[in-house]
Each structure stands twice: as structure tokens, then as C-alpha cells.
Amino acid sequence: MTVPFLSFAPQHNPIRSEVLGAIADVYDKQWYVLGEQVKAFEAEYSTFNHVAHTIGVANGLDALHLALEALGVQPGDEVIVPSNTYIATWLAISFVGGVPVPVEPNPDTYNIDPARIEAALTSRTKGIMPVHLYGQACEMGPIMDIARKHGLWVVEDNAQSQGAAWEGGLTGSFGAVNGTSFYPGKNLGALGDAGAVTTNDADLAHKVQVLRNYGSQQKYYNEVIGHNSRLDELQAAVLRVKLNYLPEWTAQRQNVAQLYNQHLAGIADLQLPATAPGATHVYHLYVVRTTQRAALQQYLTEQGIGTLIHYPIPPHQQQAYAHLAIPVGTYPLAEELAATCLSLPMWPGMTEEHVLAVAKAIRSFLGDRG
Ligand SMILES: *Cc1c(COP(=O)(O)O)cnc(C)c1O
């Protein structure tokens, strides 16, 4: 049995006519940018995420960038960021002239370790950007306590974790202003690029609204040097349909994760993902660790099982950040995760047979080698 890393079919096939109908409505309405679909999606996403304001933007990277710009981050401002995130979190900081200051993760949950944050603070630190990596909520209680104590803002990178919660509070609703992504493969995915900013602060919401649309509220009157980063009507219409199914798809992801936990238990040299007490996990990705990663990945490929690596190179070791001149070994946990992590197939609609096929292949490979 082959198991692709990701298949959209079980999500998209049952709602095909509903989605195509929504697209046809936009087509016929002849209003394609910042119209009633975007407005309605923003209201519905705010309800879903328990926030006062959602601002639809072009993609997740822009969401984070505009959030930082709205906060007034200045060149040289230091921002605490995970050492093991996707590079977008770092890029958003760099775009506004900020300095990413990496903090290592908890090696079991893969999320930023709150106990390590205070040691990284300096007089130039302005904020913290927790990333709810792979779909698990960060330990937001301790993180918000540190932020309050030191007068720092928080911007959550919620790109992988729509619907996750820390002690009942939804990710994307803790920070002053937060970013999420609706890239097709994310838990809530558009049919192309899309993203959103979420906030409870009316002033920051207004700033982002202006920034996404050429720095303008009134057409041809420009208050600030803005961007063109708008969510379009077609994507908003598709997202409105898909948002209704997100809770069901999340439950399916959680069920697949539970089956993996059960069928992959007790294999030597295979570390399964752990969830912190107080956190929920919406399993954007199911990430295991093994010292035999390359060989295991090759074996699984030969068995028709798709896997990916999130991420093979930590941001501080990317060529883009060579100017930081961070010596090898400075962030050993990020480097170790990059060398050992493997993302197994994970998508709503995966069956227990799929999970069993993956588990059997992993067991026969790692089991054989002890
Ligand atoms: C996907 C992602 C982003 C960026 O989103 P895009 O829509 O691709 O720009 C940012 N941060 C994280 C953690 C992501 O996974």
C-alpha cells in the first residue's frame, strides 16, 4: 500500500461542488479584491479564533511582516525567536530591520523553551515571537508572564496551528498582533497563497488594514508607505467554505496522531512527538526523530511512503543568515532536530490501514537494525 505524504482528495472531493459554487459566485459578482467575501471571512475567522479583529492578507509571511511593522519595530530591535522554526518567522523580523535572537526548543515538544527565554533578553529586546510548531500550542502562560514582566510585546506565528489551544486560550489570540498562513498545505488552506493577521487591539488592526492596502484607507490618499498585500475574493470565498470543516479535519488529524502513537510505540531509536501539559496539538505535522533518518527515509520512499523533513537546515545556518556568523554548535538542539526529524504522512482522511502500513514499514526497518 502506498501512502502519500499529503493528499487533498479526502478533504476536497466531498466539498467540490460547494467550493466551485463559491468560486462561481465571485466570478459572477465581478468584484475581485477586498469585497464582501473578504469581509465575511474576516468576521467568521475572528469568531473561530476568539479575537476581535482578523485582517486578510496575501500570505503568512506578509501577515508576520505587517504585524511587526504595525508594532513599530525599529532597526536594531531584538526579537526572541525559536532556533528551530521555518525561516519565515526570521525573515519577517529581518524585513523591519530587527535582529532575530534564537532561543532553543524543548527537545520533546519541539516548541520554544520558556525557561531559556530570560537568559536571551538584553536592553534591546522588544518582543517574543513564539511559533506553535507542527501544530502544538506553545506554553503561552509562561511566555506571556515573561513578556509582561519585561514589558515586551508578543507576536504569535500561528501558521501551523489554527485551532490549537493553551489552557483553553486559542493560539493566535494571546499576542498583541499575530500572523497565520492559509498556504494550501496548512490546516486551513486556500487554493493558492493567503494569510491573516489576528488581534484584539483595534488600533493595531487599523494599522495593518492600512498597511496591506498601499498605506491607504481612502482610495488615492496615502497616509503611510504601505504594501500591496491583500487577500483576494476568490481565496476568501474558498476559505469560508473550508473553515466550516476545519474542526472535523482537526479531529481526524488528532485521530491519525493517536493511531501513530499506538502503532509506533516502543521502537528503539524512534522518538515520538510529546505534547506539553496544558497544550493541545492540531497535528499540522506528525514529526518523529531517529538517528537513522536518511536511511529510514530512503527505505520508506522505496516502500511507497512519502515523508518530508521540517526543516533540514535551521535558520541560523542558512546562507541567508551567514552574516550573523553564528558558529556551528551554538544552537545544538536546533541542529540536532534538523539532523534527526522526519515528518510522516499526515492528512485528514488518512485511514488506520494507511497508518498501519507506515508503522509496519518503520518497524521492519528500525526493528531489523535494533
Ligand atoms: C507556512 C509558514 C509561514 C509562512 O506562510 P506563507 O503563507 O507560506 O507565507 C510562516 N511561519 C510558519 C511556521 C509556517 O509554517
The ligand as a Tripos MOL2 file, in Angstrom:
@<TRIPOS>MOLECULE
LIG
   15    15     1     0     0
SMALL
NO_CHARGES

@<TRIPOS>ATOM
      1 C1          3.9370   28.4500    6.2810 C.3       1 LIG1
      2 C2          4.5930   29.1970    7.3860 C.ar      1 LIG1
      3 C3          4.8040   30.5860    7.3300 C.ar      1 LIG1
      4 C4          4.6010   31.4000    6.1000 C.3       1 LIG1
      5 O1          3.3990   31.2750    5.4680 O.3       1 LIG1
      6 P1          3.2650   31.5550    3.8910 P.3       1 LIG1
      7 O2          1.8100   31.6630    3.6850 O.co2     1 LIG1
      8 O3          3.8980   30.4020    3.1830 O.co2     1 LIG1
      9 O4          3.9840   32.8430    3.6060 O.co2     1 LIG1
     10 C5          5.3040   31.2160    8.4480 C.ar      1 LIG1
     11 N1          5.6290   30.5320    9.5550 N.ar      1 LIG1
     12 C6          5.4800   29.1980    9.6470 C.ar      1 LIG1
     13 C7          5.8520   28.4980   10.9130 C.3       1 LIG1
     14 C8          4.9770   28.4840    8.5550 C.ar      1 LIG1
     15 O5          4.8430   27.1560    8.6520 O.3       1 LIG1
@<TRIPOS>BOND
     1     1     2 1
     2     2     3 ar
     3     2    14 ar
     4     3     4 1
     5     3    10 ar
     6     4     5 1
     7     5     6 1
     8     6     7 2
     9     6     8 1
    10     6     9 1
    11    10    11 ar
    12    11    12 ar
    13    12    13 1
    14    12    14 ar
    15    14    15 1
@<TRIPOS>SUBSTRUCTURE
     1 LIG1         1 GROUP 0 **** ****
